Structure formats: C-alpha cells, structure tokens
Amino acid sequence: MCHQDIKLLNDKRIAELFGVSESWVRVQRYNRRHGLSHELNIDPVMIGSMPRYRHEDVIAWIDSLSPANDSRQDNKHGELK
C-alpha cells in the first residue's frame, strides 16, 4: 500500500461513524492504554499528540463485530429484513 492511499480518521469522524460521542472514543482509547475495560480495539496512529485511526483498521474492527452469516440478512447482498 502506498502512503498516498492511507486515510486517517480523527475522533470526531470515528464518533460520527459509530453514532457515539467524541468523549466515548477518547475514554475508550484511555481505557485501552491503561488496561481497563473497553470496546474499541483499534490502535491509533499518533501524529504528535493527535490520535488518528487508519480507515482499514476501523473497517476491520467493524467487520469483526458482526458474524459473517447474520440471521437478520435477507439475501447475499446484505439487505436487512
């Protein structure tokens, strides 16, 4: 992968994608770093003091949350019932 293909997302964009607050994202990152209970298992890329998340890491994490054969799916195209 070329460095030009890398897309980085900030806390605000992650929060928008997940439908949560920016503070939830920050708390999850803090908890993960300190060995506390957390849901968000994505390592940020730190640019100075600014955490950013690789788009492909976010997609992989989302994919890991849902089973491949979700019983709510109506067909092979992933349309929900």
C-alpha angles and dihedrals in degrees: 000000000000118000088239089065094058115107117194124199127204128218092267093055092045090051091050092049093050097038093239135115124273088241090059089057091048093047091049091052091047092048092048092050091050098045095251128137112288142158102204107082100180122118112225124225106233116219099187102307094335116102116215130179127219110242092225091052090053092049091048091050092050090048090051091058098060125057116244092240102044108187090218091066114103098199145358091279092068098247111158121236 
